């Protein structure tokens, strides 16, 4: 399939589960520069879906803190190594929920005050997860401004994966080998996400003079003192290392499986594409069908289209907004795509396999 097709040519509006999942670069010439976003936003605002939801976030935060307290209690009271490995898995799930809460505050979904949202993120990210608020906001804001845009979206700038022919040609050495078989490396790499987030946070704070640099650094140190101190005080060294490994790797998988389906394998935008905001956000995003399990597992990010269109919308309003957004896109023949959990990963793996096929066929040479 040609790389110059727009997604509206590939997928009819509001279709689910296509048989072929390409990720063509969207050509600006094929996308009409219409701006219906103001009209759609007026519909959403009139419906009251942008109003803050203090009761909901009080509930979500309280439950998450309660689960954390329960996991810590188990760590100190149950003296079974195998049980503690299960506790590590539970803690990984809880950590992901802290991440989602920090993500929501980063988009100012929780409080009206910027300062209150910032301090909430400091608690959810820096203290609870050992991840820098400043680094995350810098990276994530760039992604929201340029979703799936070549050379602009940091979420598709991953050294050991390739999402375009240009990237495939640029890889050398170990990266080239991994990209050649990136379909098989994809899920194992997800297990390293949490460790990578923490490592990059330290590097970022060391290199950048951010607003809360001293406070962020102090909270990162406090996180690791508490984290390692509690685990090593309750378990012997080898057991503690096993607990940490299970927790960190599963934490990465929880985050990765929630974030990867959002855009991976969806159409790419050419750099500096003039595609209007509404189509930029809708055409590059994939929704995963809602349900009690998916809404919890994805932290609301399964409503990716709605989240990108209205990033400051409280999480619990996204499902209501979906009905409005999907109908609006259907009326204007804007391709709105959603699918199931398993199908979303089939599409991602198929896309990665197709992009890296030339390397396996030995049909290209490395770009110098």
C-alpha positions in Angstrom: 0.0 0.0 0.0 1.3 3.4 -0.9 2.9 5.5 1.8 1.1 8.5 0.3 -2.4 7.5 1.2 -4.3 9.3 3.9 -5.9 7.3 6.7 -9.4 8.2 5.4 -8.4 6.3 2.2 -7.2 3.4 4.3 -10.0 3.1 6.9 -13.6 4.2 6.4 -15.0 6.4 9.2 -15.5 4.7 12.6 -14.4 1.3 11.2 -13.1 -1.4 13.5 -10.6 -4.3 13.0 -9.2 -3.7 9.5 -7.6 -6.7 7.8 -4.5 -4.8 6.7 -2.9 -2.4 9.2 -0.5 -0.1 7.4 0.9 3.1 8.9 1.2 5.3 5.8 2.7 8.8 6.1 -0.2 11.2 5.7 0.5 13.5 2.8 -0.5 17.1 3.5 -1.8 17.4 0.0 -4.4 14.8 0.6 -5.8 16.2 3.9 -8.2 19.1 3.6 -7.1 22.0 6.0 -10.5 22.3 7.6 -10.8 23.3 11.3 -13.9 21.9 12.9 -12.3 21.7 16.4 -13.9 24.9 17.8 -17.3 23.6 16.9 -16.6 20.2 18.5 -15.1 21.8 21.6 -18.3 23.9 22.0 -20.4 20.7 22.0 -18.1 19.1 24.6 -18.1 22.2 26.8 -21.8 22.7 26.6 -22.2 19.1 27.8 -20.2 20.0 30.9 -17.5 17.4 30.2 -14.6 19.8 30.9 -15.7 20.5 34.4 -13.3 19.3 37.2 -14.2 16.1 39.1 -12.9 16.5 42.6 -15.0 13.6 44.0 -13.8 11.2 41.4 -10.1 12.1 41.9 -10.4 12.0 45.7 -11.8 8.5 45.3 -9.1 7.3 42.8 -6.3 8.8 44.9 -7.7 7.3 48.1 -8.1 3.8 46.7 -4.6 3.9 45.2 -3.0 5.1 48.5 -5.0 2.4 50.3 -3.7 -0.3 47.9 -0.2 0.9 48.5 -0.6 0.8 52.3 -2.0 -2.8 51.9 1.0 -3.9 49.8 3.5 -2.4 52.3 1.6 -4.1 55.1 1.9 -7.4 53.3 5.7 -6.8 52.8 6.2 -6.3 56.5 3.9 -9.1 57.8 4.0 -12.0 55.4 7.2 -14.1 55.6 6.9 -16.1 52.4 9.2 -15.4 49.5 6.8 -16.7 46.8 4.0 -14.7 48.3 6.1 -11.6 48.2 6.7 -12.1 44.5 3.0 -11.9 44.1 3.0 -8.8 46.2 5.6 -7.3 43.8 3.2 -7.9 41.0 0.5 -6.2 43.0 2.8 -3.2 43.6 3.6 -3.0 39.9 -0.2 -2.5 39.2 -0.4 0.0 42.0 2.6 1.9 40.6 0.9 2.1 37.2 -2.1 3.7 38.9 0.1 6.3 40.5 1.5 7.0 37.0 -2.0 7.5 35.6 -2.9 9.9 38.4 0.3 11.9 37.7 -0.4 11.9 34.0 -3.9 13.3 34.6 -2.5 16.1 36.9 0.1 16.8 34.2 -2.8 17.7 31.9 -4.5 19.8 34.7 -7.4 17.4 34.9 -7.3 17.2 38.7 -7.2 20.8 40.0 -8.0 24.2 38.5 -4.8 25.6 40.0 -1.5 24.9 38.1 0.4 24.9 41.3 -1.8 22.3 42.9 -1.5 20.1 39.9 2.3 20.4 39.9 2.5 19.4 43.6 0.2 16.5 43.0 2.5 15.3 40.2 5.5 15.7 42.5 3.8 13.3 44.9 2.5 10.9 42.3 5.6 10.8 40.1 8.7 11.9 42.0 7.9 10.6 45.4 5.8 7.5 44.5 7.6 6.4 41.4 11.1 8.0 41.3 10.2 9.7 38.0 10.8 13.4 37.3 7.8 15.6 36.8 9.7 18.0 34.6 11.2 15.4 32.3 7.8 13.7 31.9 5.9 16.9 31.1 8.6 18.0 28.6 8.5 14.7 26.8 4.7 14.2 27.0 3.8 17.7 25.9 6.0 17.3 22.8 4.1 14.1 22.0 0.7 15.8 22.3 1.8 18.6 20.1 3.2 16.3 17.4 1.5 12.8 17.7 3.1 10.3 15.3 4.9 13.2 13.5 8.2 12.1 12.1 11.3 13.7 13.8 9.0 15.5 16.2 7.2 13.0 18.4 9.6 11.6 21.1 7.3 8.6 21.5 8.4 7.3 18.1 12.0 8.2 18.6 13.1 4.9 20.1 16.6 3.8 19.2 15.9 0.0 19.2 12.7 0.2 17.2 11.8 1.7 13.8 8.5 3.1 12.7 9.4 4.3 9.1 11.5 3.3 6.2 13.8 6.2 6.9 14.4 4.9 10.4 15.0 1.4 9.2 17.8 2.6 6.9 19.5 4.7 9.6 20.1 1.8 12.0 23.5 0.3 12.5 25.1 -2.3 14.7 23.1 -3.7 17.6 20.1 -1.3 16.8 20.0 -2.7 13.3 19.9 -6.2 14.5 17.1 -5.5 17.0 15.1 -3.6 14.5 15.4 -6.5 12.0 13.6 -8.6 14.6 11.7 -5.9 16.4 8.5 -7.8 16.4 10.1 -10.3 18.9 11.8 -7.7 21.0 8.7 -5.5 21.4 7.2 -7.1 24.5 10.5 -7.8 26.3 11.4 -4.1 25.8 8.2 -3.1 27.5 9.6 -4.6 30.7 12.4 -2.1 30.7 10.2 1.0 30.5 10.0 1.8 34.2 13.8 1.5 34.7 14.3 3.7 31.6 11.9 6.4 32.9 13.8 6.5 36.2 17.2 6.6 34.5 16.2 9.4 32.1 14.6 11.4 35.0 18.0 11.5 36.8 19.8 12.5 33.6 17.3 15.2 32.9 17.5 16.8 36.3 21.3 16.7 36.2 21.3 18.5 32.9 18.4 21.0 33.2 17.7 23.8 35.7 14.0 23.2 36.2 11.5 25.2 38.3 11.4 22.6 41.1 14.8 21.0 40.4 15.9 20.9 44.1 12.6 19.6 45.3 12.3 17.0 42.5 15.8 15.8 43.3 15.1 15.5 47.0 11.9 13.6 46.3 13.7 11.2 44.0 16.3 10.5 46.7 13.6 10.0 49.3 11.7 7.6 47.0 14.7 5.4 46.5 15.7 5.5 50.2 12.2 4.4 51.2 11.8 1.9 48.4 15.1 0.1 48.9 15.1 0.5 52.6 11.7 -1.2 53.1 12.4 -4.0 50.7 15.9 -4.9 52.0 14.7 -4.6 55.6 12.0 -7.2 55.0 13.8 -9.6 52.7 17.3 -11.0 52.4 19.4 -9.5 49.7 18.7 -12.1 47.0 15.0 -12.1 47.7 15.0 -8.3 47.7 16.6 -8.2 44.3 14.1 -10.7 43.0 11.2 -8.6 44.4 12.7 -5.4 42.8 13.2 -7.2 39.4 9.6 -8.5 39.3 8.1 -5.1 40.4 10.1 -3.0 38.0 9.7 -5.3 35.0 5.9 -5.8 35.5 5.5 -2.0 36.2 7.1 -1.4 32.8 4.8 -4.0 31.2 1.7 -2.4 32.8 2.7 1.1 31.5 3.8 -0.2 28.1 0.7 -2.1 27.4 -1.4 0.9 28.3 0.6 3.4 26.2 1.7 1.4 23.1 -1.8 0.8 21.6 -2.5 4.5 21.6 -0.5 5.4 18.4 1.9 2.6 17.4 1.0 1.2 14.0 -1.3 4.2 13.2 -0.6 6.6 10.3 2.4 8.8 10.5 2.5 12.5 9.7 5.2 14.1 7.7 7.4 16.6 9.6 5.8 20.0 9.8 2.6 18.7 8.3 -0.1 21.4 8.0 -2.8 18.9 8.9 -5.4 20.7 11.1 -5.5 20.0 14.9 -8.7 17.9 14.8 -7.5 15.5 12.1 -4.0 15.4 13.5 -5.3 14.1 16.8 -8.0 11.7 15.4 -6.1 10.2 12.4 -3.0 9.2 14.4 -4.8 7.7 17.4 -6.3 4.3 18.2 -9.0 3.8 20.8 -9.4 0.5 22.6 -12.9 -0.5 23.3 -14.1 0.4 26.8 -15.1 -1.9 29.6 -14.4 -2.2 33.3 -11.1 -4.0 32.7 -9.8 -1.8 29.9 -10.8 1.5 31.7 -8.9 0.4 34.8 -5.9 -1.2 33.0 -5.4 1.8 30.6 -6.1 4.5 33.2 -8.6 6.0 30.7 -6.0 6.2 27.9 -8.0 3.6 25.9 -10.1 6.8 25.0 -7.0 8.1 23.2 -8.8 10.1 20.6 -10.8 12.0 23.1 -7.9 12.4 25.4 -5.8 14.0 22.6 -8.6 16.3 21.6 -9.3 17.4 25.1 -6.2 16.6 27.3 -7.6 18.6 30.3 -10.8 16.6 30.4 -11.2 14.5 33.6 -10.7 10.8 33.0 -14.2 9.8 34.1 -15.8 12.0 31.4 -13.9 10.5 28.4 -16.4 7.7 27.9 -19.3 10.3 27.6 -17.2 12.4 25.3 -16.5 9.4 23.0 -20.1 9.2 21.8 -20.1 12.9 20.9 -16.7 12.8 19.2 -17.4 9.6 17.2 -20.7 10.9 15.9 -19.1 14.2 15.0 -16.3 12.4 13.0 -18.8 10.1 11.3 -20.8 13.1 10.1 -17.7 14.7 8.6 -16.2 11.5 7.2 -13.1 11.8 9.5 -11.7 8.3 10.1 -12.3 7.4 13.8 -10.7 4.1 14.7 -11.2 1.8 17.7 -10.6 -1.9 18.2 -10.2 -4.5 20.9 -7.2 -5.2 23.2 -5.8 -8.2 21.4 -6.4 -6.8 18.0 -4.6 -3.6 18.9 -1.4 -5.6 19.7 -1.8 -7.7 16.5 -1.8 -4.5 14.5 1.3 -3.2 16.3 3.2 -6.4 15.8 2.1 -6.6 12.2 3.2 -3.1 11.5 6.6 -3.6 13.2 7.1 -6.8 11.2 6.2 -5.0 7.9 8.4 -2.0 8.5 11.5 -4.1 9.3 10.9 -6.6 6.4 13.5 -5.0 4.1 16.2 -5.7 6.6 15.3 -9.4 6.8 15.2 -9.5 3.0 18.6 -7.8 2.8 17.2 -5.3 0.3 18.5 -2.1 1.7 21.8 -0.7 2.7 22.5 1.4 5.8 22.1 5.2 5.3 25.4 7.0 5.9 
